[in-house]
């Protein structure tokens, strides 16, 4: 498995998403957290099975939820740029990719 590093804003997005879901349903929030952990495991263990889009970025859906894990491979690590809702602020993470270097 490759090491993984989350952009600080991606980490905050994951926390915010879990809190948002928790406000409606605690059980769903627990499912979201498990789905996020599973998505991170997939990104670390099998990053190449996810197709590239817009240069070298990859994405995978977080379980049944309307969130995507957006990441890229840099050297020997997986860099998570965003935990993005599928219908909010598309592309907001692109500036992070430009400013976040290894």
Backbone torsions as a table, in degrees:
resi	resn	phi	psi	omega
1	UNK	NA	140.5	178.0
2	UNK	-81.8	150.7	172.8
3	UNK	-67.7	154.5	-177.9
4	UNK	-127.5	143.5	177.8
5	UNK	-134.6	128.8	179.1
6	UNK	-98.6	133.3	171.3
7	UNK	-61.2	140.9	-179.1
8	UNK	-54.3	-36.0	179.0
9	UNK	-72.3	-31.9	175.9
10	UNK	-67.0	-41.4	176.9
11	UNK	-59.1	-45.2	179.0
12	UNK	-64.1	-36.8	178.3
13	UNK	-64.1	-38.8	178.2
14	UNK	-64.1	-42.9	178.0
15	UNK	-64.2	-45.0	-179.7
16	UNK	-62.7	-41.0	179.5
17	UNK	-63.2	-44.7	179.9
18	UNK	-63.0	-40.7	179.0
19	UNK	-66.5	-39.2	179.1
20	UNK	-63.1	-45.8	179.6
21	UNK	-66.6	-39.2	-179.6
22	UNK	-62.2	-32.1	179.7
23	UNK	-61.7	-28.6	179.2
24	UNK	-94.1	-38.8	-172.6
25	UNK	-160.8	112.4	-177.5
26	UNK	-63.5	-36.6	180.0
27	UNK	-65.4	-42.5	177.6
28	UNK	-63.4	-36.8	177.8
29	UNK	-62.4	-41.4	177.5
30	UNK	-63.9	-40.0	177.0
31	UNK	-64.7	-39.4	178.1
32	UNK	-62.2	-45.6	-179.5
33	UNK	-60.7	-41.3	177.9
34	UNK	-66.7	-41.3	178.0
35	UNK	-63.7	-37.2	177.5
36	UNK	-66.0	-44.1	177.4
37	UNK	-59.9	-41.7	179.1
38	UNK	-65.0	-41.6	177.4
39	UNK	-61.8	-41.6	177.6
40	UNK	-63.9	-39.0	177.2
41	UNK	-63.3	-42.9	178.3
42	UNK	-62.6	-44.2	-179.6
43	UNK	-61.8	-37.0	-179.8
44	UNK	-75.0	-39.0	-172.4
45	UNK	-90.9	-32.4	-176.3
46	UNK	-137.0	53.2	-173.9
47	UNK	-63.1	-28.1	-175.2
48	UNK	-77.2	-9.9	178.5
49	UNK	-77.3	-12.1	179.4
50	UNK	-96.6	126.9	-176.8
51	UNK	-64.4	149.5	173.9
52	UNK	-78.1	147.3	170.2
53	UNK	-140.2	151.9	-179.2
54	UNK	40.8	76.5	-178.0
55	UNK	73.8	-117.1	-172.5
56	UNK	-112.2	21.0	-179.9
57	UNK	-87.1	148.5	179.5
58	UNK	-130.2	156.9	179.5
59	UNK	-144.5	152.7	172.6
60	UNK	-145.6	146.0	-179.0
61	UNK	-75.5	141.6	179.6
62	UNK	-90.9	94.7	179.6
63	UNK	54.2	-136.8	-178.8
64	UNK	-88.9	2.2	-172.6
65	UNK	-86.8	162.4	-177.8
66	UNK	-88.9	46.1	179.4
67	UNK	-129.3	147.1	177.7
68	UNK	-119.4	145.0	169.6
69	UNK	-96.3	117.6	-179.5
70	UNK	-108.6	125.1	-174.8
71	UNK	-145.7	171.8	174.4
72	UNK	-146.7	161.3	174.9
73	UNK	-97.3	131.9	176.6
74	UNK	-135.8	113.7	-177.6
75	UNK	60.9	-124.5	-178.7
76	UNK	-105.3	25.7	-179.8
77	UNK	-135.5	160.4	173.4
78	UNK	-100.1	125.9	178.0
79	UNK	-108.3	118.2	178.0
80	UNK	-90.7	118.1	-177.5
81	UNK	-92.5	-28.4	-176.5
82	UNK	-160.4	150.9	164.5
83	UNK	-116.9	93.3	-165.0
84	UNK	-107.9	135.2	172.6
85	UNK	-69.5	141.6	-173.8
86	UNK	-69.3	-18.5	-178.1
87	UNK	-124.7	18.4	177.1
88	UNK	-124.3	135.9	174.3
89	UNK	44.5	60.5	179.9
90	UNK	-60.2	136.5	177.1
91	UNK	76.5	6.1	-177.3
92	UNK	-61.1	-22.8	-176.0
93	UNK	-82.7	-10.1	-175.1
94	UNK	-62.2	-36.4	178.0
95	UNK	-64.5	-35.2	177.0
96	UNK	-59.9	-41.2	-178.4
97	UNK	-62.4	-37.0	179.9
98	UNK	-71.6	-37.3	-174.1
99	UNK	-91.2	-15.4	-174.9
100	UNK	-100.6	106.4	179.8
101	UNK	-111.5	160.3	178.4
102	UNK	-72.5	NA	NA
